[in-house]
Amino acid sequence: MLKIVTDSLSDITGDLTKELGVSVVPVYVRFGDKVYRDRVEITTEEFYRRLTTEPVLPTTTQPTPNDFAEVYKKLAQETNEILVVTLSSKLSGTYQSAVHAKEMVGGDTRIEVIDSKTVIMGLGLIVISAVKAAGSGASLDEAAALVRSAMERSHSLMSFDTLKYLAKGGRIGRAQGLLGSLLSVKPILTMKDGEVAPVTRVRSRAAGVDYLYNFVAGFPKIEGLAVEHATTPDEAAALVERLGALYPKEQIVNANVSPVIGTYVGPHVLSVSVLAAA
């Protein structure tokens, strides 16, 4: 059966990883001279505690080709078809590492690597869709076509308290123009053409949550829905409850924003991702 691989910036972790049977290659986060595999060697809670208390901001590093090759070789013992879906190549070199790793795997295993042009659960929902297709017997070519279709239907919106982490990390993209905003203004960002892009600004955290809700409400039919937070689980749970009026609450993925993404978005990001129905 076709096997699916992604990276940890899909925010598919823990029980969801086991449930889906997807292989997740961790990205690295560095505090000073210590390097950790995302959510393998540092927990989400520990990361955000250190992010908000330590004077020097962490940095991040893509997985190596060898990291991917090890996963490919293990899966090649079980299958001859592997589909790899990574975060946007404009945000990280992870896609390039996944591609280079193909050359390190012998045998007749077919491996296709797709740059999703997105991140967080925008990527995660695409991966979940691919896993479901594989479970239904889809071939590599069929699942790859589905992923490319899902990429056009995947939309994420992120509500921020501050853009300082994104600016210092060099991942601010088209949202550069929002840096001069008043401190009381809360930016809303999205992913466009593989990079961060501005949507609007709101005056309060509550207005940001309303904006996320109305964004989801604007989709006539939804295939998948996710809510993510960094350090505000009660806020995320309340949004999930509210979104239950639009989509079955038990099917909404409630996830944590990964430490690597947290390096750039900060501790108070709240996000929704929608996979619109085809």
Stockholm file with secondary structure:
# STOCKHOLM 1.0

chainA/1-278         MLKIVTDSLSDITGDLTKELGVSVVPVYVRFGDKVYRDRVEITTEEFYRRLTTEPVLPTTTQPTPNDFAEVYKKLAQETNEILVVTLSSKLSGTYQSAVHAKEMVGGDTRIEVIDSKTVIMGLGLIVISAVKAAGSGASLDEAAALVRSAMERSHSLMSFDTLKYLAKGGRIGRAQGLLGSLLSVKPILTMKDGEVAPVTRVRSRAAGVDYLYNFVAGFPKIEGLAVEHATTPDEAAALVERLGALYPKEQIVNANVSPVIGTYVGPHVLSVSVLAAA
#=GR chainA/1-278 SS CCEEEEEGGGCCCHHHHHHHTCEEECCEEEETTEEEEBTTTBCHHHHHHHHHHSSSCCEEECCCHHHHHHHHHHHTTTCSEEEEEESCTTTCSHHHHHHHHGGGCCTTCEEEEEECSCCHHHHHHHHHHHHHHHHTTCCHHHHHHHHHHHHHHEEEEEECSCSHHHHHTTCCGGGGGGTTSCTTCEEEEEEETTEEEEEEEESSHHHHHHHHHHHHHTCSSEEEEEEEESSCHHHHHHHHHHHTTTSCGGGSEEEECCHHHHHHHCTTCEEEEEEECC
#=GC SS_cons         CCEEEEEGGGCCCHHHHHHHTCEEECCEEEETTEEEEBTTTBCHHHHHHHHHHSSSCCEEECCCHHHHHHHHHHHTTTCSEEEEEESCTTTCSHHHHHHHHGGGCCTTCEEEEEECSCCHHHHHHHHHHHHHHHHTTCCHHHHHHHHHHHHHHEEEEEECSCSHHHHHTTCCGGGGGGTTSCTTCEEEEEEETTEEEEEEEESSHHHHHHHHHHHHHTCSSEEEEEEEESSCHHHHHHHHHHHTTTSCGGGSEEEECCHHHHHHHCTTCEEEEEEECC
//
